[in-house]
Amino acid sequence: MSPGVADKTFLGRIVWSVVVNLIVFLRSAAAGDDTCLMQAASNKLRGKELVSFMKNCKALMELICHDRAIDQSLIDEMKESFIKKCVKQSVGR
């Protein structure tokens, strides 16, 4: 196998892992307001899959919390404080 093929295979595995983790997250999120940790535990994620899922989940929660702060017309310190608290609660840490 040439180096180019190996790189594509590795990249394909990473993309596949991200897609699977997002599907798991979205299915769990649609079922309720579980934290990222609760979703990871219910799906029995371990090792690299858990780390990848938690990164993706946290990034998604940051976007969602930011949108909520904008919807509530929060600005400056109040906005930052809200986002930080929202993400912490959503991730479960």
WOFEN-V257781 format. One record per residue. RES is the residue in one small letter. D_FIRST is the distance of its C-alpha to the first C-alpha in Angstrom with 1 decimal. Layout:
res->RES d_first->D_FIRST
res->RES d_first->D_FIRST
This chain:
res->m d_first->0.0
res->s d_first->3.8
res->p d_first->6.7
res->g d_first->8.3
res->v d_first->6.3
res->a d_first->6.7
res->d d_first->10.1
res->k d_first->11.0
res->t d_first->10.4
res->f d_first->12.5
res->l d_first->15.0
res->g d_first->15.3
res->r d_first->16.2
res->i d_first->18.7
res->v d_first->20.3
res->w d_first->20.6
res->s d_first->22.2
res->v d_first->24.6
res->v d_first->25.6
res->v d_first->26.3
res->n d_first->28.3
res->l d_first->30.3
res->i d_first->31.1
res->v d_first->32.3
res->f d_first->34.3
res->l d_first->35.9
res->r d_first->36.9
res->s d_first->38.4
res->a d_first->40.1
res->a d_first->41.7
res->a d_first->43.2
res->g d_first->45.0
res->d d_first->45.3
res->d d_first->43.2
res->t d_first->41.8
res->c d_first->38.1
res->l d_first->38.5
res->m d_first->40.3
res->q d_first->37.7
res->a d_first->34.9
res->a d_first->37.1
res->s d_first->38.0
res->n d_first->34.4
res->k d_first->33.6
res->l d_first->30.8
res->r d_first->29.6
res->g d_first->27.4
res->k d_first->24.8
res->e d_first->26.0
res->l d_first->29.6
res->v d_first->28.9
res->s d_first->27.0
res->f d_first->29.8
res->m d_first->32.5
res->k d_first->31.2
res->n d_first->31.1
res->c d_first->34.4
res->k d_first->36.1
res->a d_first->35.0
res->l d_first->36.3
res->m d_first->39.5
res->e d_first->40.0
res->l d_first->40.0
res->i d_first->42.3
res->c d_first->44.7
res->h d_first->44.8
res->d d_first->45.7
res->r d_first->48.4
res->a d_first->49.8
res->i d_first->50.1
res->d d_first->51.8
res->q d_first->54.3
res->s d_first->55.0
res->l d_first->54.3
res->i d_first->54.1
res->d d_first->53.3
res->e d_first->53.6
res->m d_first->54.4
res->k d_first->51.2
res->e d_first->49.0
res->s d_first->50.8
res->f d_first->50.4
res->i d_first->46.7
res->k d_first->46.1
res->k d_first->48.2
res->c d_first->46.7
res->v d_first->43.1
res->k d_first->44.1
res->q d_first->45.8
res->s d_first->43.0
res->v d_first->40.3
res->g d_first->42.6
res->r d_first->42.5
